[in-house]
Amino acid sequence: MRTQSLLIVILLALIGGTSCNRSSKPKQSIFMKRATGFAYEVLVVMDKDAWKGEAGRLLYGQLTASIPGLPQNEPTMRVTYAEPSQFDGLLRYVRNIMVVRVNPSQYTKVSVHKEKDVWATGQEVITLNVPSSQQLMEYLTEHGASLVAYLEGKERERSASYLERAHSAWVNEKVKERFNASLYVPEEMCSYKDTADFFWVTDHGKQGRTDLIVYSFPYTSNRTFTLDYLVSMRDSILGEQIPGAFPNSYMTTVKRLPPSYEAINRNGEYCGVVRGLWELEGDMMGGPFISHAYLDKKNQRVVVAETFVYAPNTKKAKLLRRGEAALYTFKFN
């Protein structure tokens, strides 16, 4: 009994040791809590006057800016706020935290620190130290969008990491056979269409449906990786492969709200990202899509992985981001 009591005392002492000195980053420990909160949620810790001022309004506007490529306005991040004096206890375990300190006597220039697992595992903390509200305004005007993109990227990484652990093995095998690549999609993806250069899988969700497709076409020139060319090929291939419910109805890209193009680097590979809206010509269906186009140098072809969503009369960001996370798992073998 004495030995058992001693072990309990030691265990309690260890646990107590991990919760001390909250003003500094705790040492990594097996007793560290998991980060809490919803995906794409950020807690802003900031002096009340600065938060209610121009700089705070600018930061809030950047964090809640509308997600591009959606048919209705949906905010990029969900924002909660706390004063520095309130930032304690459970608030320290939120998955995304942005701490903004405005202090002319303590800081002479703007500095930004990005840290992982400060108070909880699976946590991202951005600390922004500035001498004045005016300098905070100037910094946010120039770099605020990149801070928001950083938080978005970390959320995608979390989702992609989950898919790497739990995904549809048979879909991954199909993509491997057809395109010599891996793609991790949610396990509930069930129905599919499979041809030589085209693979389509869907979850048939009742509250909103997420589809993923992979297709390829020959690489003929460096003009391939432009918005006009990729949209043209998308309309040609998907118009043939994805028919509507009515005769002569087919999928096409919405042109009246032009799609966007962005070049990114994925696993050392150039990737052309197209965001926009799709609709069924001759039908009433439509929604947002995101496509990633890669050059398969070995086979001199372009391989496109795409997700599109159908969720009438409801929000679509969660579904689209779920499919987008799957796109970020795509890589050639």
Phi and psi in degrees as a GROMACS rama.xvg file:
@    title "Ramachandran Plot"
@    xaxis  label "Phi"
@    yaxis  label "Psi"
@TYPE xy
-62.4349  -41.2339  ARG-2
-63.1546  -43.4647  THR-3
-62.6716  -42.285  GLN-4
-63.4905  -40.1598  SER-5
-63.1702  -41.4926  LEU-6
-63.1863  -38.7939  LEU-7
-64.3584  -42.829  ILE-8
-61.6147  -43.7409  VAL-9
-62.8282  -43.3601  ILE-10
-61.6377  -44.5289  LEU-11
-63.8405  -36.6583  LEU-12
-65.4268  -40.327  ALA-13
-64.0793  -43.7517  LEU-14
-63.3212  -43.6946  ILE-15
-62.0256  -36.2461  GLY-16
-64.3907  -30.128  GLY-17
-77.858  -14.9588  THR-18
-100.965  -1.23419  SER-19
-80.9952  167.287  CYS-20
54.5847  58.3361  ASN-21
-69.7596  -14.13  ARG-22
-76.5284  -12.1088  SER-23
-123.951  165.752  SER-24
-68.3012  124.858  LYS-25
-71.6981  157.201  PRO-26
-69.9351  146.228  LYS-27
-60.2276  136.999  GLN-28
-149.575  152.538  SER-29
-67.9225  -14.1851  ILE-30
-93.2706  2.40253  PHE-31
-66.8453  136.179  MET-32
-73.6032  156.936  LYS-33
-78.959  145.752  ARG-34
-63.686  145.889  ALA-35
-114.651  175.27  THR-36
105.651  172.409  GLY-37
-89.2569  156.926  PHE-38
-61.9038  143.057  ALA-39
60.3051  36.1056  TYR-40
-117.413  137.931  GLU-41
-132.87  137.613  VAL-42
-98.5975  123.273  LEU-43
-101.252  123.237  VAL-44
-108.883  117.57  VAL-45
-160.857  147.5  MET-46
-56.3717  140.327  ASP-47
-59.6089  -42.9567  LYS-48
-63.8346  -41.8789  ASP-49
-67.8194  -37.9845  ALA-50
-65.0051  -38.0131  TRP-51
-83.6093  -9.69975  LYS-52
-83.2877  -171.934  GLY-53
-61.7688  -41.3976  GLU-54
-64.6651  -41.3707  ALA-55
-65.1297  -39.6301  GLY-56
-66.601  -37.2026  ARG-57
-64.0928  -45.7989  LEU-58
-61.6816  -44.6978  LEU-59
-61.1363  -42.0892  TYR-60
-63.6864  -37.2786  GLY-61
-70.0469  -40.574  GLN-62
-69.2447  -30.7671  LEU-63
-105.136  14.8651  THR-64
-59.139  150.23  ALA-65
-64.004  139.751  SER-66
-68.4528  127.43  ILE-67
-68.7262  148.299  PRO-68
86.4771  8.11902  GLY-69
-103.835  150.703  LEU-70
-75.7184  -13.0076  PRO-71
-137.321  164.85  GLN-72
-75.1946  123.541  ASN-73
-136.979  132.105  GLU-74
-69.4169  147.216  PRO-75
-63.2368  -47.4272  THR-76
-128.987  152.026  MET-77
-94.457  126.018  ARG-78
-110.162  131.314  VAL-79
-119.611  157.238  THR-80
-130.953  146.106  TYR-81
-145.912  141.022  ALA-82
-73.1506  155.561  GLU-83
-54.5613  -35.6624  PRO-84
-68.9888  -21.486  SER-85
-91.6694  -9.7813  GLN-86
-80.3336  87.1447  PHE-87
-157.681  173.858  ASP-88
59.3252  -131.943  GLY-89
-64.5073  -25.5678  LEU-90
-61.9836  -26.534  LEU-91
-73.7948  -7.91334  ARG-92
-101.092  3.79434  TYR-93
-62.7167  144.12  VAL-94
-67.4229  -35.3896  ARG-95
-125.474  121.392  ASN-96
-129.897  135.223  ILE-97
-121.392  114.044  MET-98
-102.27  120.939  VAL-99
-116.499  120.309  VAL-100
-116.415  123.43  ARG-101
-113.316  110.605  VAL-102
-153.573  104.135  ASN-103
-68.5758  -23.9578  PRO-104
-83.4051  -17.1596  SER-105
-105.708  -29.2105  GLN-106
-122.768  137.599  TYR-107
-105.492  -14.5882  THR-108
-151.95  167.167  LYS-109
-75.244  134.302  VAL-110
-137.687  144.227  SER-111
-127.635  132.786  VAL-112
-127.087  129.923  HIS-113
-116.03  121.557  LYS-114
-131.836  151.704  GLU-115
-106.12  147.679  LYS-116
53.1472  47.5096  ASP-117
-71.3549  -52.8042  VAL-118
-115.656  -11.5111  TRP-119
-153.758  155.211  ALA-120
-76.8967  145.731  THR-121
76.9967  24.6746  GLY-122
-112.524  146.417  GLN-123
-121.292  128.646  GLU-124
-126.593  125.022  VAL-125
-109.234  124.448  ILE-126
-113.206  125.178  THR-127
-119.269  112.213  LEU-128
-106.158  126.953  ASN-129
-140.201  149.649  VAL-130
-74.3846  -30.3646  PRO-131
-151.346  161.866  SER-132
-64.6317  -33.9211  SER-133
-64.4831  -42.3569  GLN-134
-69.1068  -30.8321  GLN-135
-65.2887  -42.2507  LEU-136
-58.7941  -46.5083  MET-137
-63.9108  -41.483  GLU-138
-66.3545  -45.2882  TYR-139
-64.5023  -37.1778  LEU-140
-59.9053  -37.6082  THR-141
-89.6255  -35.455  GLU-142
-123.94  -1.04839  HIS-143
-58.5907  -40.6901  GLY-144
-62.0743  -35.3025  ALA-145
-71.0997  -31.0705  SER-146
-66.9756  -41.3014  LEU-147
-65.0147  -42.9374  VAL-148
-62.1772  -34.8625  ALA-149
-62.0788  -46.0219  TYR-150
-65.126  -40.288  LEU-151
-59.6669  -44.4675  GLU-152
-62.118  -39.0988  GLY-153
-66.7658  -35.4118  LYS-154
-66.7234  -40.2635  GLU-155
-62.5737  -39.8079  ARG-156
-61.8397  -40.5739  GLU-157
-61.3591  -46.7258  ARG-158
-65.6444  -42.9352  SER-159
-64.7611  -37.7601  ALA-160
-63.9509  -38.8559  SER-161
-63.915  -41.8198  TYR-162
-65.2635  -31.1432  LEU-163
-64.2148  -30.6966  GLU-164
-86.9673  -31.86  ARG-165
-139.651  102.136  ALA-166
-147.398  173.452  HIS-167
-79.228  109.597  SER-168
-66.7894  -36.26  ALA-169
-72.0146  -33.4712  TRP-170
-65.9969  -43.9067  VAL-171
-59.8  -38.1998  ASN-172
-67.5659  -39.3675  GLU-173
-61.7445  -44.9816  LYS-174
-64.9076  -37.1218  VAL-175
-63.3554  -43.3566  LYS-176
-64.8824  -42.4676  GLU-177
-82.4055  -38.2065  ARG-178
-126.343  5.84033  PHE-179
52.2315  44.9556  ASN-180
-143.53  164.647  ALA-181
-111.554  146.575  SER-182
-150.069  121.952  LEU-183
-100.858  113.078  TYR-184
-115.383  159.556  VAL-185
-55.3983  147.821  PRO-186
-63.0215  -26.7033  GLU-187
-79.0059  -2.54731  GLU-188
-60.462  123.937  MET-189
-124.581  -57.2015  CYS-190
-85.7101  146.078  SER-191
-150.083  162.064  TYR-192
-128.006  132.766  LYS-193
-135.499  117.47  ASP-194
-127.95  -174.085  THR-195
-58.7699  -44.3359  ALA-196
-122.384  20.2819  ASP-197
-149.597  129.324  PHE-198
-134.61  131.601  PHE-199
-134.996  129.265  TRP-200
-136.171  145.465  VAL-201
-140.045  158.655  THR-202
-99.3111  -7.54068  ASP-203
52.6465  38.6462  HIS-204
-61.1984  136.5  GLY-205
-77.409  -31.9687  LYS-206
-97.3009  16.8825  GLN-207
137.428  132.6  GLY-208
-112.058  136.834  ARG-209
-114.996  126.738  THR-210
-117.979  149.913  ASP-211
-130.8  136.969  LEU-212
-133.122  151.097  ILE-213
-132.174  129.184  VAL-214
-145.519  164.682  TYR-215
-138.74  158.419  SER-216
-152.931  158.586  PHE-217
-62.9587  142.88  PRO-218
-90.0566  119.429  TYR-219
-114.528  -28.554  THR-220
-160.794  167.401  SER-221
-72.465  -5.34482  ASN-222
-77.9138  -4.75197  ARG-223
-59.4459  -43.038  THR-224
-87.2932  64.6188  PHE-225
-133.25  158.664  THR-226
-60.2343  -47.4113  LEU-227
-61.8352  -43.1193  ASP-228
-68.2059  -45.788  TYR-229
-65.4485  -37.8587  LEU-230
-67.03  -39.4673  VAL-231
-61.7413  -44.5526  SER-232
-68.0583  -36.7645  MET-233
-59.9616  -48.2038  ARG-234
-63.1034  -38.1563  ASP-235
-66.3531  -48.1603  SER-236
-76.2343  -47.5424  ILE-237
-72.9194  -28.7135  LEU-238
-61.643  -32.7416  GLY-239
-83.7444  -39.3125  GLU-240
-88.2719  -22.9513  GLN-241
-121.33  89.3973  ILE-242
-82.7406  159.141  PRO-243
-86.977  -174.094  GLY-244
-79.5597  -17.8046  ALA-245
-106.664  157.827  PHE-246
-57.7891  138.054  PRO-247
63.9766  20.1894  ASN-248
-99.8273  144.097  SER-249
-159.905  162.035  TYR-250
-77.3311  140.957  MET-251
-149.452  165.206  THR-252
-88.8487  134.091  THR-253
-69.616  124.13  VAL-254
-98.945  -23.9238  LYS-255
-68.3018  -22.3195  ARG-256
-118.926  88.7218  LEU-257
-56.9126  137.404  PRO-258
-69.2647  169.019  PRO-259
-117.378  160.167  SER-260
-131.002  138.621  TYR-261
-144.359  138.356  GLU-262
-99.1813  128.698  ALA-263
-130.652  171.252  ILE-264
-111.511  124.876  ASN-265
-127.003  115.292  ARG-266
53.3997  38.1861  ASN-267
79.1402  4.40654  GLY-268
-109.502  141.761  GLU-269
-67.974  135.288  TYR-270
-136.059  125.706  CYS-271
-95.7114  119.755  GLY-272
-105.306  123.075  VAL-273
-114.1  129.231  VAL-274
-121.11  138.049  ARG-275
-177.324  -161.325  GLY-276
-118.058  145.407  LEU-277
-115.794  159.547  TRP-278
-151.784  161.423  GLU-279
-97.7088  113.982  LEU-280
-61.9483  127.628  GLU-281
80.2243  13.2296  GLY-282
-143.271  -179.539  ASP-283
-110.338  9.37785  MET-284
-91.8452  152.833  MET-285
-177.487  174.06  GLY-286
166.292  -171.19  GLY-287
-88.6824  158.229  PRO-288
-144.263  157.918  PHE-289
-136.299  131.882  ILE-290
-126.97  144.954  SER-291
-117.633  120.801  HIS-292
-109.934  129.741  ALA-293
-123.71  153.64  TYR-294
-95.6658  119.158  LEU-295
-89.0086  91.5622  ASP-296
-61.9928  -39.6382  LYS-297
-60.482  -40.7316  LYS-298
-104.287  5.37611  ASN-299
49.0347  53.019  GLN-300
-141.389  161.687  ARG-301
-101.638  129.673  VAL-302
-112.22  126.275  VAL-303
-114.163  127.666  VAL-304
-110.533  131.022  ALA-305
-139.614  147.789  GLU-306
-122.466  140.343  THR-307
-138.478  154.87  PHE-308
-124.795  141.202  VAL-309
-126.119  110.639  TYR-310
-149.409  76.7417  ALA-311
-64.3114  140.394  PRO-312
61.171  28.3855  ASN-313
-151.33  168.948  THR-314
-70.419  149.111  LYS-315
-121.963  -10.3382  LYS-316
-58.8785  -45.0682  ALA-317
-61.2236  -43.853  LYS-318
-66.3839  -43.631  LEU-319
-65.1352  -41.2848  LEU-320
-66.8314  -31.9481  ARG-321
-63.2839  -44.5005  ARG-322
-68.8261  -37.0579  GLY-323
-63.5212  -38.5354  GLU-324
-59.1663  -38.0439  ALA-325
-63.5491  -39.2832  ALA-326
-58.7678  -34.7507  LEU-327
-75.3183  -2.93612  TYR-328
-94.9844  -7.28193  THR-329
-68.4861  134.324  PHE-330
-160.816  146.855  LYS-331
-70.5475  144.701  PHE-332
